[in-house]
Amino acid sequence: MIRILLALMVLALPAWAQPKPAAPPQERQVLLRNNSQSALREVYLWDQTGPQESGARPGRDRLGAGMVRPGATQQLRLGAGPCQMDLRVVFDDGSVEFRPAVNVCTEREIVMDDRNIRAVEVVNNTDTELMQLYLSRPNATGPDRLGSATVPGSDSFTIRLRAETECAFEMRAVFRGDREETRQGVNICITPRIVFGDASVPLREVNMANRTNRVLRELYAVSADTTGWGADRLGAAVLNPGQSFLLRIRNQACRVRMRAVFADNRAEERLDMEICGGQEVAFTLTRRVTLVHDHRRPMREVYLSGVQETDWGANLLGERPMMAGERRELSTESGCQADLRVVFDNGNAEEARNLDICARAEIMLRPGWVVE
């Protein structure tokens, strides 16, 4: 019996000598809490053995296509790996915060807040929307500090700079219409307020109306004594038929030039408009032309359409023919360049192409008029 027990113990010795299995790698998880006033757009966490530059973007964005809104949290599953990791967070306002050597094994919650920020107010006293603002250290390239926001004319916006110790910055502002303004040596420690435009210039307001049956795609308004048309005042919006738009323009005088461009590329210009009287400015595309009938036969149909139109449209005479010696004023929404077709009571027709009805307010319909 003793011999049997000894034999069993000898057989079991190799099993006792085997090393203890290693513990499974620790699954790293950390809760990201956003206590700031800006959304978290990108989050990078990487092993310290990798790149150490705070300006780099190593690895993948842990948020993917998502964002962490103010007051929200996001659970980050990091898998197995070392505990010491570097953290880089990009906020929706373009600011960046870098934290080295975050222990993701012991720090189960990472809180982002606004305690380490410097506020800079941006005031847009122009009448044009501020689309982008780049504020960076000299000879450096920084992100658009507005992020997904814009600053409308006569409005303001607060930029939050994170972990900044410098005072001197260079600035580039991009307004709607791609107009740019650049400033060197901006000192945000002395003056944490950046102002564009002159608030002493009167801000004029006038209601613009689309009284056509076409979509108004672009609207321009500039001082009467300037060249060019500047930025599209509608931006990404359009004016559908019957809609209105409140135009706000900084201008010393009450006279301005306006240009409306419709979806079919037709344009209407007003080169000397009064905007201080409170009257609505309506775009109609209506052209008026007077026809003088100097033929012998009555005309039963008259058609007037833009040169780019593919059909003649409606008979402008309606049910009442035009008799010899008669004058008739007609209205049309064609452009200045138009084609004219007249049909007599016997069915014969005459046409004239590419007439400038803005330059010719009166057209004499007489034998040979089509070649005059």
Buried (B, 14 or more C-beta within 10 A) or exposed (E): EEEEEEEEEEEEEEEEEEEEEEEEEEEBEBEBBBEBBBBBBBBBBBBBEEBEEBEBBBBEBBBEEEBBEBEEBBEBEBEEBBBBBBBBBBBBBBBBBBBEEBEBBEBEEBEBEBEEBBEBBBBBBBBBBBBBBBBBEEEEEBBBBBBEBBBBBBEBBEBBBBEBEBBEBBBBBBBBBEEEBEEEEBEBEEEBEBBBBEEEBEBBEBBBBBBBEBBBBBBBBBBBEEEEBBBBBBBEEBBEEEBBBEBBBBBEEBBBBBBBBBEBEBBBEBEEBBBBEEEEBEBBBEBEBEBBBEBEEBBBBBBBBBEEBEEBBEEBBEEEBBEEEBEBEBEBBBBBBBBBBBBBEEEEEBEBEEBEBEEEEEBEBEEEBBEE
